[in-house]
Amino acid sequence: MRKQGKIIKVLWWVYIALLFVVVVVKFKGSFYELSDRVNSYSMQGSINYNLIPFRSMSTQIEYITQWWALKNLFGNIIPFIPFGFLLPIAYKKFNSTIKVLSMGLASILIIEIFQFFTKLGSFDVDDIILNMIGIVCGYLMFLVINRLFVRKR
């Protein structure tokens, strides 16, 4: 394997680790805070989920000028752009739209199920939609850059 290929794979796995720590677990630098958050959710006994598409998104779009709405909308899109961009570069077997989007959807479902059972977040179909938008944007960037690079060769 070429050195460049190894670097891209390392970059991919660093990205996945950061995605997990920052977006999935929402680790803010304190294990005490994380433990406290998990314990408080467990004691409340509440399970947070949304299975109705566009329910939470419609509220965020309604309040799009407010920081919390922008943060949630773009915070679910932007972190997944590298997924769609890096996956087909790091692993050549993901050489089609269907393969990239299938792996993206499977990964997002794992994340949402993890958040649901650990109560570190919620299972929200709107998050799935927004995350997939991020993956599609990243993959479109990959296709455009790949097309430009291939034409120049």
N, CA, C and O atoms as a GROMACS GRO file, in nm:
protein
  612
    1MET      N    1   0.085  -0.119   0.000
    1MET     CA    2   0.000   0.000   0.000
    1MET      C    3   0.088   0.124   0.000
    1MET      O    4   0.187   0.131   0.072
    2ARG      N    5   0.051   0.219  -0.081
    2ARG     CA    6   0.128   0.343  -0.087
    2ARG      C    7   0.116   0.419   0.044
    2ARG      O    8   0.017   0.406   0.117
    3LYS      N    9   0.219   0.500   0.070
    3LYS     CA   10   0.220   0.581   0.192
    3LYS      C   11   0.099   0.674   0.198
    3LYS      O   12   0.040   0.694   0.305
    4GLN      N   13   0.062   0.730   0.083
    4GLN     CA   14  -0.053   0.820   0.076
    4GLN      C   15  -0.182   0.748   0.119
    4GLN      O   16  -0.264   0.805   0.190
    5GLY      N   17  -0.198   0.623   0.074
    5GLY     CA   18  -0.316   0.544   0.110
    5GLY      C   19  -0.323   0.518   0.259
    5GLY      O   20  -0.431   0.523   0.318
    6LYS      N   21  -0.208   0.492   0.320
    6LYS     CA   22  -0.204   0.470   0.466
    6LYS      C   23  -0.242   0.596   0.542
    6LYS      O   24  -0.314   0.591   0.642
    7ILE      N   25  -0.192   0.708   0.493
    7ILE     CA   26  -0.223   0.836   0.559
    7ILE      C   27  -0.373   0.863   0.551
    7ILE      O   28  -0.432   0.907   0.650
    8ILE      N   29  -0.434   0.839   0.437
    8ILE     CA   30  -0.578   0.862   0.421
    8ILE      C   31  -0.657   0.770   0.514
    8ILE      O   32  -0.756   0.814   0.573
    9LYS      N   33  -0.615   0.644   0.528
    9LYS     CA   34  -0.686   0.552   0.618
    9LYS      C   35  -0.672   0.596   0.763
    9LYS      O   36  -0.768   0.589   0.840
   10VAL      N   37  -0.554   0.642   0.801
   10VAL     CA   38  -0.535   0.694   0.937
   10VAL      C   39  -0.624   0.816   0.957
   10VAL      O   40  -0.688   0.830   1.061
   11LEU      N   41  -0.627   0.905   0.859
   11LEU     CA   42  -0.713   1.023   0.866
   11LEU      C   43  -0.859   0.982   0.881
   11LEU      O   44  -0.932   1.042   0.961
   12TRP      N   45  -0.903   0.881   0.805
   12TRP     CA   46  -1.040   0.830   0.814
   12TRP      C   47  -1.071   0.785   0.957
   12TRP      O   48  -1.175   0.821   1.012
   13TRP      N   49  -0.982   0.705   1.017
   13TRP     CA   50  -1.009   0.651   1.151
   13TRP      C   51  -0.998   0.757   1.260
   13TRP      O   52  -1.068   0.748   1.361
   14VAL      N   53  -0.912   0.856   1.241
   14VAL     CA   54  -0.909   0.969   1.335
   14VAL      C   55  -1.041   1.046   1.327
   14VAL      O   56  -1.097   1.084   1.429
   15TYR      N   57  -1.089   1.067   1.205
   15TYR     CA   58  -1.219   1.133   1.186
   15TYR      C   59  -1.331   1.054   1.255
   15TYR      O   60  -1.413   1.112   1.326
   16ILE      N   61  -1.334   0.922   1.235
   16ILE     CA   62  -1.438   0.838   1.296
   16ILE      C   63  -1.430   0.847   1.449
   16ILE      O   64  -1.533   0.857   1.515
   17ALA      N   65  -1.310   0.843   1.504
   17ALA     CA   66  -1.294   0.854   1.650
   17ALA      C   67  -1.344   0.989   1.700
   17ALA      O   68  -1.414   0.996   1.801
   18LEU      N   69  -1.308   1.097   1.631
   18LEU     CA   70  -1.354   1.230   1.670
   18LEU      C   71  -1.505   1.243   1.656
   18LEU      O   72  -1.571   1.302   1.741
   19LEU      N   73  -1.560   1.188   1.549
   19LEU     CA   74  -1.705   1.189   1.530
   19LEU      C   75  -1.773   1.121   1.647
   19LEU      O   76  -1.872   1.172   1.700
   20PHE      N   77  -1.721   1.007   1.687
   20PHE     CA   78  -1.780   0.933   1.799
   20PHE      C   79  -1.772   1.012   1.929
   20PHE      O   80  -1.871   1.025   2.001
   21VAL      N   81  -1.654   1.064   1.960
   21VAL     CA   82  -1.633   1.133   2.088
   21VAL      C   83  -1.709   1.265   2.095
   21VAL      O   84  -1.774   1.294   2.195
   22VAL      N   85  -1.702   1.344   1.989
   22VAL     CA   86  -1.760   1.479   1.993
   22VAL      C   87  -1.909   1.479   1.961
   22VAL      O   88  -1.987   1.545   2.031
   23VAL      N   89  -1.950   1.406   1.858
   23VAL     CA   90  -2.089   1.412   1.812
   23VAL      C   91  -2.177   1.309   1.881
   23VAL      O   92  -2.287   1.340   1.926
   24VAL      N   93  -2.128   1.186   1.890
   24VAL     CA   94  -2.212   1.078   1.944
   24VAL      C   95  -2.219   1.084   2.096
   24VAL      O   96  -2.327   1.090   2.154
   25VAL      N   97  -2.102   1.083   2.160
   25VAL     CA   98  -2.097   1.082   2.307
   25VAL      C   99  -2.112   1.224   2.363
   25VAL      O  100  -2.154   1.242   2.477
   26LYS      N  101  -2.079   1.323   2.282
   26LYS     CA  102  -2.082   1.464   2.323
   26LYS      C  103  -1.991   1.488   2.443
   26LYS      O  104  -2.027   1.556   2.539
   27PHE      N  105  -1.870   1.430   2.435
   27PHE     CA  106  -1.770   1.444   2.541
   27PHE      C  107  -1.717   1.586   2.541
   27PHE      O  108  -1.672   1.637   2.438
   28LYS      N  109  -1.721   1.650   2.657
   28LYS     CA  110  -1.680   1.790   2.668
   28LYS      C  111  -1.552   1.807   2.749
   28LYS      O  112  -1.522   1.916   2.797
   29GLY      N  113  -1.477   1.698   2.766
   29GLY     CA  114  -1.349   1.707   2.835
   29GLY      C  115  -1.351   1.658   2.978
   29GLY      O  116  -1.246   1.654   3.043
   30SER      N  117  -1.467   1.620   3.029
   30SER     CA  118  -1.477   1.577   3.168
   30SER      C  119  -1.549   1.442   3.177
   30SER      O  120  -1.666   1.430   3.141
   31PHE      N  121  -1.476   1.343   3.227
   31PHE     CA  122  -1.539   1.212   3.246
   31PHE      C  123  -1.642   1.219   3.358
   31PHE      O  124  -1.741   1.145   3.356
   32TYR      N  125  -1.620   1.306   3.456
   32TYR     CA  126  -1.716   1.324   3.564
   32TYR      C  127  -1.850   1.374   3.508
   32TYR      O  128  -1.956   1.323   3.544
   33GLU      N  129  -1.843   1.473   3.419
   33GLU     CA  130  -1.964   1.528   3.358
   33GLU      C  131  -2.036   1.422   3.275
   33GLU      O  132  -2.158   1.412   3.279
   34LEU      N  133  -1.958   1.342   3.201
   34LEU     CA  134  -2.016   1.236   3.119
   34LEU      C  135  -2.084   1.132   3.207
   34LEU      O  136  -2.196   1.090   3.178
   35SER      N  137  -2.017   1.090   3.314
   35SER     CA  138  -2.075   0.992   3.406
   35SER      C  139  -2.200   1.048   3.474
   35SER      O  140  -2.300   0.978   3.489
   36ASP      N  141  -2.193   1.173   3.513
   36ASP     CA  142  -2.308   1.239   3.576
   36ASP      C  143  -2.426   1.246   3.480
   36ASP      O  144  -2.541   1.225   3.520
   37ARG      N  145  -2.398   1.276   3.354
   37ARG     CA  146  -2.504   1.285   3.253
   37ARG      C  147  -2.571   1.149   3.232
   37ARG      O  148  -2.693   1.139   3.226
   38VAL      N  149  -2.489   1.044   3.221
   38VAL     CA  150  -2.544   0.909   3.202
   38VAL      C  151  -2.627   0.869   3.323
   38VAL      O  152  -2.737   0.815   3.308
   39ASN      N  153  -2.575   0.894   3.443
   39ASN     CA  154  -2.647   0.856   3.564
   39ASN      C  155  -2.776   0.934   3.581
   39ASN      O  156  -2.878   0.878   3.623
   40SER      N  157  -2.775   1.063   3.548
   40SER     CA  158  -2.897   1.142   3.564
   40SER      C  159  -3.004   1.097   3.464
   40SER      O  160  -3.122   1.096   3.498
   41TYR      N  161  -2.964   1.060   3.343
   41TYR     CA  162  -3.060   1.010   3.245
   41TYR      C  163  -3.118   0.877   3.292
   41TYR      O  164  -3.238   0.851   3.276
   42SER      N  165  -3.033   0.792   3.349
   42SER     CA  166  -3.079   0.662   3.396
   42SER      C  167  -3.178   0.676   3.511
   42SER      O  168  -3.275   0.601   3.519
   43MET      N  169  -3.154   0.773   3.599
   43MET     CA  170  -3.241   0.791   3.714
   43MET      C  171  -3.375   0.850   3.673
   43MET      O  172  -3.478   0.821   3.735
   44GLN      N  173  -3.375   0.932   3.567
   44GLN     CA  174  -3.500   0.991   3.521
   44GLN      C  175  -3.589   0.886   3.457
   44GLN      O  176  -3.711   0.896   3.462
   45GLY      N  177  -3.527   0.785   3.397
   45GLY     CA  178  -3.603   0.679   3.333
   45GLY      C  179  -3.669   0.719   3.203
   45GLY      O  180  -3.751   0.644   3.150
   46SER      N  181  -3.635   0.837   3.152
   46SER     CA  182  -3.699   0.882   3.028
   46SER      C  183  -3.624   0.828   2.907
   46SER      O  184  -3.502   0.814   2.907
   47ILE      N  185  -3.700   0.798   2.806
   47ILE     CA  186  -3.643   0.755   2.679
   47ILE      C  187  -3.684   0.858   2.576
   47ILE      O  188  -3.803   0.885   2.557
   48ASN      N  189  -3.586   0.914   2.509
   48ASN     CA  190  -3.612   1.022   2.416
   48ASN      C  191  -3.597   0.972   2.273
   48ASN      O  192  -3.490   0.927   2.234
   49TYR      N  193  -3.705   0.981   2.197
   49TYR     CA  194  -3.699   0.942   2.057
   49TYR      C  195  -3.803   1.018   1.976
   49TYR      O  196  -3.903   1.066   2.029
   50ASN      N  197  -3.776   1.028   1.848
   50ASN     CA  198  -3.869   1.089   1.753
   50ASN      C  199  -3.868   1.004   1.628
   50ASN      O  200  -3.765   0.989   1.562
   51LEU      N  201  -3.982   0.947   1.594
   51LEU     CA  202  -3.995   0.863   1.476
   51LEU      C  203  -4.073   0.932   1.365
   51LEU      O  204  -4.098   0.871   1.260
   52ILE      N  205  -4.113   1.056   1.386
   52ILE     CA  206  -4.193   1.129   1.287
   52ILE      C  207  -4.101   1.223   1.210
   52ILE      O  208  -4.046   1.318   1.267
   53PRO      N  209  -4.083   1.198   1.079
   53PRO     CA  210  -3.994   1.283   1.000
   53PRO      C  211  -4.036   1.430   1.001
   53PRO      O  212  -4.155   1.463   0.992
   54PHE      N  213  -3.937   1.516   1.014
   54PHE     CA  214  -3.949   1.662   1.009
   54PHE      C  215  -4.017   1.722   1.132
   54PHE      O  216  -4.044   1.842   1.132
   55ARG      N  217  -4.044   1.645   1.236
   55ARG     CA  218  -4.106   1.700   1.357
   55ARG      C  219  -4.013   1.800   1.425
   55ARG      O  220  -4.051   1.916   1.443
   56SER      N  221  -3.893   1.758   1.461
   56SER     CA  222  -3.802   1.851   1.529
   56SER      C  223  -3.740   1.949   1.429
   56SER      O  224  -3.712   2.064   1.464
   57MET      N  225  -3.719   1.906   1.307
   57MET     CA  226  -3.661   1.992   1.205
   57MET      C  227  -3.751   2.112   1.173
   57MET      O  228  -3.702   2.222   1.152
   58SER      N  229  -3.881   2.090   1.169
   58SER     CA  230  -3.973   2.200   1.135
   58SER      C  231  -3.966   2.310   1.240
   58SER      O  232  -3.973   2.428   1.207
   59THR      N  233  -3.952   2.273   1.366
   59THR     CA  234  -3.937   2.373   1.472
   59THR      C  235  -3.806   2.449   1.455
   59THR      O  236  -3.801   2.571   1.472
   60GLN      N  237  -3.700   2.376   1.422
   60GLN     CA  238  -3.569   2.440   1.404
   60GLN      C  239  -3.570   2.533   1.283
   60GLN      O  240  -3.509   2.640   1.287
   61ILE      N  241  -3.637   2.494   1.178
   61ILE     CA  242  -3.646   2.580   1.059
   61ILE      C  243  -3.729   2.704   1.089
   61ILE      O  244  -3.699   2.813   1.041
   62GLU      N  245  -3.834   2.686   1.170
   62GLU     CA  246  -3.917   2.800   1.210
   62GLU      C  247  -3.836   2.904   1.286
   62GLU      O  248  -3.858   3.024   1.271
   63TYR      N  249  -3.740   2.858   1.368
   63TYR     CA  250  -3.657   2.947   1.449
   63TYR      C  251  -3.515   2.955   1.395
   63TYR      O  252  -3.420   2.966   1.473
   64ILE      N  253  -3.499   2.948   1.264
   64ILE     CA  254  -3.369   2.939   1.199
   64ILE      C  255  -3.275   3.055   1.234
   64ILE      O  256  -3.153   3.040   1.225
   65THR      N  257  -3.329   3.168   1.273
   65THR     CA  258  -3.245   3.283   1.306
   65THR      C  259  -3.186   3.272   1.447
   65THR      O  260  -3.100   3.352   1.484
   66GLN      N  261  -3.231   3.176   1.525
   66GLN     CA  262  -3.180   3.160   1.661
   66GLN      C  263  -3.066   3.058   1.662
   66GLN      O  264  -3.067   2.960   1.586
   67TRP      N  265  -2.969   3.083   1.749
   67TRP     CA  266  -2.848   3.003   1.753
   67TRP      C  267  -2.875   2.854   1.777
   67TRP      O  268  -2.814   2.770   1.710
   68TRP      N  269  -2.962   2.820   1.868
   68TRP     CA  270  -2.988   2.680   1.901
   68TRP      C  271  -3.040   2.603   1.779
   68TRP      O  272  -3.007   2.486   1.761
   69ALA      N  273  -3.120   2.668   1.697
   69ALA     CA  274  -3.175   2.603   1.578
   69ALA      C  275  -3.067   2.581   1.473
   69ALA      O  276  -3.056   2.473   1.416
   70LEU      N  277  -2.988   2.684   1.448
   70LEU     CA  278  -2.877   2.672   1.353
   70LEU      C  279  -2.777   2.567   1.399
   70LEU      O  280  -2.728   2.486   1.320
   71LYS      N  281  -2.747   2.569   1.528
   71LYS     CA  282  -2.651   2.474   1.584
   71LYS      C  283  -2.700   2.330   1.564
   71LYS      O  284  -2.620   2.243   1.528
   72ASN      N  285  -2.826   2.305   1.586
   72ASN     CA  286  -2.877   2.169   1.571
   72ASN      C  287  -2.883   2.126   1.424
   72ASN      O  288  -2.844   2.015   1.389
   73LEU      N  289  -2.930   2.216   1.338
   73LEU     CA  290  -2.940   2.181   1.196
   73LEU      C  291  -2.802   2.157   1.136
   73LEU      O  292  -2.776   2.050   1.080
   74PHE      N  293  -2.714   2.256   1.147
   74PHE     CA  294  -2.581   2.242   1.088
   74PHE      C  295  -2.492   2.148   1.167
   74PHE      O  296  -2.399   2.089   1.112
   75GLY      N  297  -2.519   2.134   1.296
   75GLY     CA  298  -2.443   2.039   1.379
   75GLY      C  299  -2.473   1.895   1.346
   75GLY      O  300  -2.398   1.805   1.385
   76ASN      N  301  -2.580   1.870   1.275
   76ASN     CA  302  -2.612   1.735   1.228
   76ASN      C  303  -2.571   1.712   1.083
   76ASN      O  304  -2.568   1.598   1.036
   77ILE      N  305  -2.540   1.820   1.012
   77ILE     CA  306  -2.498   1.807   0.871
   77ILE      C  307  -2.346   1.812   0.858
   77ILE      O  308  -2.286   1.720   0.802
   78ILE      N  309  -2.285   1.917   0.908
   78ILE     CA  310  -2.142   1.943   0.886
   78ILE      C  311  -2.051   1.829   0.933
   78ILE      O  312  -1.960   1.792   0.859
   79PRO      N  313  -2.072   1.771   1.051
   79PRO     CA  314  -1.980   1.664   1.093
   79PRO      C  315  -1.982   1.540   1.004
   79PRO      O  316  -1.890   1.458   1.010
   80PHE      N  317  -2.085   1.525   0.922
   80PHE     CA  318  -2.094   1.406   0.837
   80PHE      C  319  -2.046   1.430   0.694
   80PHE      O  320  -2.041   1.336   0.615
   81ILE      N  321  -2.011   1.552   0.660
   81ILE     CA  322  -1.957   1.580   0.527
   81ILE      C  323  -1.828   1.502   0.504
   81ILE      O  324  -1.812   1.443   0.397
   82PRO      N  325  -1.733   1.500   0.599
   82PRO     CA  326  -1.611   1.422   0.576
   82PRO      C  327  -1.638   1.272   0.554
   82PRO      O  328  -1.561   1.206   0.485
   83PHE      N  329  -1.745   1.220   0.610
   83PHE     CA  330  -1.779   1.078   0.592
   83PHE      C  331  -1.797   1.049   0.443
   83PHE      O  332  -1.736   0.957   0.389
   84GLY      N  333  -1.880   1.128   0.378
   84GLY     CA  334  -1.908   1.107   0.235
   84GLY      C  335  -1.788   1.136   0.147
   84GLY      O  336  -1.776   1.080   0.038
   85PHE      N  337  -1.700   1.224   0.193
   85PHE     CA  338  -1.582   1.261   0.116
   85PHE      C  339  -1.468   1.161   0.134
   85PHE      O  340  -1.407   1.118   0.036
   86LEU      N  341  -1.440   1.124   0.259
   86LEU     CA  342  -1.322   1.040   0.288
   86LEU      C  343  -1.344   0.891   0.263
   86LEU      O  344  -1.250   0.822   0.223
   87LEU      N  345  -1.464   0.840   0.285
   87LEU     CA  346  -1.487   0.696   0.271
   87LEU      C  347  -1.444   0.642   0.135
   87LEU      O  348  -1.369   0.544   0.131
   88PRO      N  349  -1.488   0.700   0.023
   88PRO     CA  350  -1.446   0.644  -0.106
   88PRO      C  351  -1.297   0.665  -0.138
   88PRO      O  352  -1.242   0.596  -0.223
   89ILE      N  353  -1.234   0.758  -0.069
   89ILE     CA  354  -1.090   0.778  -0.088
   89ILE      C  355  -1.012   0.675  -0.007
   89ILE      O  356  -0.916   0.616  -0.056
   90ALA      N  357  -1.055   0.655   0.117
   90ALA     CA  358  -0.984   0.563   0.206
   90ALA      C  359  -1.004   0.417   0.167
   90ALA      O  360  -0.912   0.336   0.179
   91TYR      N  361  -1.122   0.384   0.120
   91TYR     CA  362  -1.154   0.245   0.086
   91TYR      C  363  -1.211   0.239  -0.054
   91TYR      O  364  -1.327   0.275  -0.079
   92LYS      N  365  -1.128   0.193  -0.145
   92LYS     CA  366  -1.164   0.193  -0.288
   92LYS      C  367  -1.286   0.106  -0.318
   92LYS      O  368  -1.352   0.126  -0.420
   93LYS      N  369  -1.318   0.009  -0.232
   93LYS     CA  370  -1.436  -0.075  -0.259
   93LYS      C  371  -1.567   0.003  -0.246
   93LYS      O  372  -1.671  -0.042  -0.294
   94PHE      N  373  -1.562   0.120  -0.181
   94PHE     CA  374  -1.680   0.207  -0.175
   94PHE      C  375  -1.673   0.300  -0.296
   94PHE      O  376  -1.650   0.421  -0.283
   95ASN      N  377  -1.694   0.241  -0.413
   95ASN     CA  378  -1.674   0.311  -0.539
   95ASN      C  379  -1.805   0.346  -0.610
   95ASN      O  380  -1.804   0.378  -0.730
   96SER      N  381  -1.914   0.342  -0.538
   96SER     CA  382  -2.042   0.379  -0.600
   96SER      C  383  -2.127   0.454  -0.498
   96SER      O  384  -2.109   0.444  -0.377
   97THR      N  385  -2.221   0.529  -0.553
   97THR     CA  386  -2.311   0.608  -0.469
   97THR      C  387  -2.387   0.518  -0.372
   97THR      O  388  -2.400   0.550  -0.254
   98ILE      N  389  -2.437   0.406  -0.422
   98ILE     CA  390  -2.518   0.316  -0.338
   98ILE      C  391  -2.435   0.259  -0.223
   98ILE      O  392  -2.486   0.246  -0.112
   99LYS      N  393  -2.308   0.226  -0.248
   99LYS     CA  394  -2.223   0.172  -0.142
   99LYS      C  395  -2.191   0.277  -0.035
   99LYS      O  396  -2.196   0.247   0.084
  100VAL      N  397  -2.160   0.397  -0.079
  100VAL     CA  398  -2.128   0.504   0.017
  100VAL      C  399  -2.251   0.539   0.100
  100VAL      O  400  -2.243   0.552   0.222
  101LEU      N  401  -2.366   0.556   0.033
  101LEU     CA  402  -2.487   0.594   0.107
  101LEU      C  403  -2.537   0.480   0.196
  101LEU      O  404  -2.590   0.506   0.304
  102SER      N  405  -2.520   0.356   0.153
  102SER     CA  406  -2.560   0.242   0.237
  102SER      C  407  -2.474   0.234   0.362
  102SER      O  408  -2.526   0.215   0.472
  103MET      N  409  -2.343   0.250   0.346
  103MET     CA  410  -2.253   0.249   0.463
  103MET      C  411  -2.283   0.369   0.553
  103MET      O  412  -2.278   0.357   0.675
  104GLY      N  413  -2.312   0.483   0.493
  104GLY     CA  414  -2.347   0.601   0.572
  104GLY      C  415  -2.473   0.580   0.653
  104GLY      O  416  -2.476   0.611   0.772
  105LEU      N  417  -2.577   0.526   0.590
  105LEU     CA  418  -2.702   0.502   0.661
  105LEU      C  419  -2.684   0.398   0.771
  105LEU      O  420  -2.736   0.415   0.882
  106ALA      N  421  -2.610   0.292   0.742
  106ALA     CA  422  -2.585   0.189   0.845
  106ALA      C  423  -2.510   0.249   0.964
  106ALA      O  424  -2.542   0.219   1.079
  107SER      N  425  -2.411   0.332   0.936
  107SER     CA  426  -2.333   0.396   1.044
  107SER      C  427  -2.420   0.490   1.127
  107SER      O  428  -2.410   0.492   1.249
  108ILE      N  429  -2.504   0.568   1.061
  108ILE     CA  430  -2.592   0.661   1.132
  108ILE      C  431  -2.692   0.584   1.219
  108ILE      O  432  -2.719   0.624   1.332
  109LEU      N  433  -2.746   0.476   1.167
  109LEU     CA  434  -2.839   0.395   1.247
  109LEU      C  435  -2.770   0.338   1.370
  109LEU      O  436  -2.829   0.334   1.478
  110ILE      N  437  -2.646   0.294   1.356
  110ILE     CA  438  -2.570   0.244   1.471
  110ILE      C  439  -2.552   0.355   1.574
  110ILE      O  440  -2.569   0.332   1.694
  111ILE      N  441  -2.519   0.475   1.527
  111ILE     CA  442  -2.502   0.590   1.616
  111ILE      C  443  -2.632   0.620   1.690
  111ILE      O  444  -2.632   0.637   1.812
  112GLU      N  445  -2.743   0.627   1.617
  112GLU     CA  446  -2.872   0.660   1.678
  112GLU      C  447  -2.916   0.553   1.779
  112GLU      O  448  -2.967   0.586   1.886
  113ILE      N  449  -2.895   0.428   1.746
  113ILE     CA  450  -2.931   0.318   1.838
  113ILE      C  451  -2.842   0.324   1.961
  113ILE      O  452  -2.890   0.302   2.073
  114PHE      N  453  -2.712   0.352   1.942
  114PHE     CA  454  -2.620   0.367   2.055
  114PHE      C  455  -2.667   0.479   2.147
  114PHE      O  456  -2.671   0.462   2.269
  115GLN      N  457  -2.702   0.593   2.090
  115GLN     CA  458  -2.748   0.706   2.171
  115GLN      C  459  -2.878   0.672   2.244
  115GLN      O  460  -2.896   0.712   2.359
  116PHE      N  461  -2.965   0.600   2.179
  116PHE     CA  462  -3.092   0.562   2.240
  116PHE      C  463  -3.069   0.473   2.363
  116PHE      O  464  -3.125   0.499   2.470
  117PHE      N  465  -2.988   0.368   2.347
  117PHE     CA  466  -2.969   0.274   2.457
  117PHE      C  467  -2.880   0.327   2.569
  117PHE      O  468  -2.900   0.291   2.685
  118THR      N  469  -2.782   0.410   2.536
  118THR     CA  470  -2.696   0.466   2.641
  118THR      C  471  -2.756   0.593   2.701
  118THR      O  472  -2.709   0.641   2.804
  119LYS      N  473  -2.858   0.645   2.637
  119LYS     CA  474  -2.923   0.770   2.679
  119LYS      C  475  -2.827   0.889   2.676
  119LYS      O  476  -2.843   0.986   2.750
  120LEU      N  477  -2.726   0.880   2.587
  120LEU     CA  478  -2.634   0.991   2.567
  120LEU      C  479  -2.686   1.086   2.460
  120LEU      O  480  -2.621   1.185   2.425
  121GLY      N  481  -2.801   1.056   2.409
  121GLY     CA  482  -2.865   1.137   2.306
  121GLY      C  483  -3.001   1.077   2.281
  121GLY      O  484  -3.053   1.001   2.362
  122SER      N  485  -3.058   1.112   2.169
  122SER     CA  486  -3.190   1.058   2.138
  122SER      C  487  -3.189   0.994   2.001
  122SER      O  488  -3.105   1.027   1.916
  123PHE      N  489  -3.280   0.903   1.979
  123PHE     CA  490  -3.300   0.844   1.847
  123PHE      C  491  -3.399   0.935   1.776
  123PHE      O  492  -3.516   0.941   1.811
  124ASP      N  493  -3.349   1.005   1.675
  124ASP     CA  494  -3.433   1.104   1.606
  124ASP      C  495  -3.421   1.083   1.456
  124ASP      O  496  -3.312   1.095   1.399
  125VAL      N  497  -3.531   1.054   1.393
  125VAL     CA  498  -3.532   1.032   1.248
  125VAL      C  499  -3.486   1.159   1.176
  125VAL      O  500  -3.429   1.150   1.067
  126ASP      N  501  -3.509   1.275   1.234
  126ASP     CA  502  -3.462   1.400   1.172
  126ASP      C  503  -3.310   1.407   1.173
  126ASP      O  504  -3.250   1.458   1.078
  127ASP      N  505  -3.246   1.356   1.279
  127ASP     CA  506  -3.100   1.349   1.281
  127ASP      C  507  -3.049   1.260   1.168
  127ASP      O  508  -2.950   1.292   1.103
  128ILE      N  509  -3.118   1.150   1.144
  128ILE     CA  510  -3.080   1.059   1.036
  128ILE      C  511  -3.087   1.132   0.903
  128ILE      O  512  -2.996   1.121   0.820
  129ILE      N  513  -3.194   1.206   0.881
  129ILE     CA  514  -3.212   1.281   0.755
  129ILE      C  515  -3.100   1.384   0.740
  129ILE      O  516  -3.039   1.394   0.634
  130LEU      N  517  -3.073   1.461   0.846
  130LEU     CA  518  -2.971   1.566   0.839
  130LEU      C  519  -2.831   1.506   0.823
  130LEU      O  520  -2.751   1.558   0.745
  131ASN      N  521  -2.802   1.398   0.896
  131ASN     CA  522  -2.672   1.332   0.881
  131ASN      C  523  -2.652   1.282   0.738
  131ASN      O  524  -2.543   1.294   0.682
  132MET      N  525  -2.758   1.225   0.679
  132MET     CA  526  -2.749   1.177   0.541
  132MET      C  527  -2.728   1.293   0.444
  132MET      O  528  -2.658   1.277   0.344
  133ILE      N  529  -2.787   1.409   0.471
  133ILE     CA  530  -2.762   1.526   0.387
  133ILE      C  531  -2.613   1.560   0.391
  133ILE      O  532  -2.554   1.594   0.288
  134GLY      N  533  -2.553   1.553   0.509
  134GLY     CA  534  -2.410   1.578   0.522
  134GLY      C  535  -2.327   1.478   0.442
  134GLY      O  536  -2.232   1.517   0.374
  135ILE      N  537  -2.363   1.351   0.450
  135ILE     CA  538  -2.290   1.248   0.375
  135ILE      C  539  -2.304   1.270   0.225
  135ILE      O  540  -2.207   1.258   0.150
  136VAL      N  541  -2.425   1.303   0.181
  136VAL     CA  542  -2.448   1.330   0.038
  136VAL      C  543  -2.364   1.450  -0.007
  136VAL      O  544  -2.302   1.446  -0.114
  137CYS      N  545  -2.361   1.556   0.072
  137CYS     CA  546  -2.280   1.674   0.038
  137CYS      C  547  -2.132   1.637   0.025
  137CYS      O  548  -2.065   1.678  -0.070
  138GLY      N  549  -2.082   1.559   0.120
  138GLY     CA  550  -1.943   1.515   0.116
  138GLY      C  551  -1.914   1.428  -0.005
  138GLY      O  552  -1.810   1.442  -0.069
  139TYR      N  553  -2.007   1.339  -0.037
  139TYR     CA  554  -1.987   1.251  -0.152
  139TYR      C  555  -1.993   1.330  -0.283
  139TYR      O  556  -1.918   1.302  -0.376
  140LEU      N  557  -2.082   1.429  -0.291
  140LEU     CA  558  -2.087   1.514  -0.410
  140LEU      C  559  -1.956   1.592  -0.426
  140LEU      O  560  -1.907   1.608  -0.538
  141MET      N  561  -1.900   1.640  -0.315
  141MET     CA  562  -1.770   1.707  -0.320
  141MET      C  563  -1.664   1.611  -0.373
  141MET      O  564  -1.581   1.649  -0.456
  142PHE      N  565  -1.666   1.487  -0.324
  142PHE     CA  566  -1.572   1.385  -0.372
  142PHE      C  567  -1.585   1.366  -0.522
  142PHE      O  568  -1.485   1.363  -0.594
  143LEU      N  569  -1.709   1.351  -0.570
  143LEU     CA  570  -1.732   1.328  -0.713
  143LEU      C  571  -1.681   1.444  -0.798
  143LEU      O  572  -1.619   1.423  -0.902
  144VAL      N  573  -1.709   1.566  -0.754
  144VAL     CA  574  -1.665   1.685  -0.829
  144VAL      C  575  -1.513   1.692  -0.832
  144VAL      O  576  -1.453   1.709  -0.938
  145ILE      N  577  -1.450   1.678  -0.717
  145ILE     CA  578  -1.304   1.686  -0.710
  145ILE      C  579  -1.240   1.570  -0.787
  145ILE      O  580  -1.140   1.589  -0.856
  146ASN      N  581  -1.298   1.453  -0.775
  146ASN     CA  582  -1.247   1.337  -0.847
  146ASN      C  583  -1.257   1.359  -0.998
  146ASN      O  584  -1.164   1.328  -1.072
  147ARG      N  585  -1.368   1.411  -1.043
  147ARG     CA  586  -1.388   1.438  -1.186
  147ARG      C  587  -1.287   1.541  -1.235
  147ARG      O  588  -1.228   1.524  -1.342
  148LEU      N  589  -1.266   1.648  -1.159
  148LEU     CA  590  -1.169   1.751  -1.198
  148LEU      C  591  -1.027   1.695  -1.201
  148LEU      O  592  -0.949   1.725  -1.291
  149PHE      N  593  -0.993   1.612  -1.102
  149PHE     CA  594  -0.859   1.555  -1.092
  149PHE      C  595  -0.835   1.455  -1.205
  149PHE      O  596  -0.728   1.454  -1.266
  150VAL      N  597  -0.934   1.372  -1.233
  150VAL     CA  598  -0.921   1.271  -1.338
  150VAL      C  599  -0.910   1.338  -1.474
  150VAL      O  600  -0.831   1.293  -1.558
  151ARG      N  601  -0.984   1.444  -1.499
  151ARG     CA  602  -0.978   1.514  -1.628
  151ARG      C  603  -0.842   1.579  -1.650
  151ARG      O  604  -0.793   1.585  -1.762
  152LYS      N  605  -0.780   1.628  -1.542
  152LYS     CA  606  -0.649   1.692  -1.556
  152LYS      C  607  -0.540   1.590  -1.586
  152LYS      O  608  -0.437   1.626  -1.644
  153ARG      N  609  -0.560   1.466  -1.548
  153ARG     CA  610  -0.460   1.361  -1.575
  153ARG      C  611  -0.474   1.324  -1.718
  153ARG      O  612  -0.401   1.238  -1.766
   0.00000   0.00000   0.00000
